[in-house]
Amino acid sequence: MSPDSVPDQALTRDGDGRRDGSGDRPRGGRAAVRARGRAGGRRPRLTIDQAALAQQLYDGGKHTVAQIAAMFGVPRSTVYGHLDKTTIGNRPTIRHGEPVA
């Protein structure tokens, strides 16, 4: 980089180090997308019905998170992401040979 190009760069940037007005475009685009009824981000891997079924299976106490994940073909972390956070770890324990109460 030559010393002659440094002042040109300094003049084209504002005090935050961004080019003038460049931060406004992405926010405006997101607002336009929201106005069309679309949300940003990834789509959930499980549908609403699948997430409800996963919650029922988990609350029933007869299936582990690994078993539920295998049923839907997703990783365990995805199942945990869809479960109600207040019920995780608060279900009856599975004992071999004994029915779940």
C-alpha positions, -999 to +999 in steps of 0.1 A: +000+000+000+015+033-010+014+063+013-007+082-013-037+058-009-040+062+029-056+096+029-081+084+003-092+056+026-094+079+056-117+103+037-142+076+026-148+062+061-168+077+089-157+078+126-166+042+132-144+029+105-173+020+082-179+035+048-206+062+049-241+047+049-230+011+045-246-001+078-281+010+068-285-013+038-287-047+056-312-034+082-334-020+055-333-053+036-343-072+067-372-048+073-384-053+038-383-091+042-402-089+075-428-067+058-434-095+032-442-119+061-409-138+062-386-142+092-348-145+091-327-174+102-327-211+096-358-232+094-363-256+123-353-291+116-384-305+133-419-294+123-443-282+150-460-316+150-427-335+152-416-312+181-449-319+199-445-356+194-409-355+206-420-336+238-447-363+244-422-391+240-398-374+263-424-366+289-437-402+288-403-414+301-401-445+279-377-430+253-343-414+257-333-383+238-310-404+217-339-427+207-361-398+199-333-382+178-329-415+159-367-416+151-365-382+134-330-386+119-316-356+137-288-351+163-296-352+201-288-315+203-317-307+178-341-326+200-329-308+231-334-275+213-370-283+206-379-297+241-395-275+268-366-263+289-386-266+321-391-304+317-355-314+308-341-335+336-375-336+355-389-368+343-392-402+360-360-422+357-361-454+337-352-485+357-346-518+339-374-542+344-397-518+364-426-500+349-425-462+348-450-446+372 
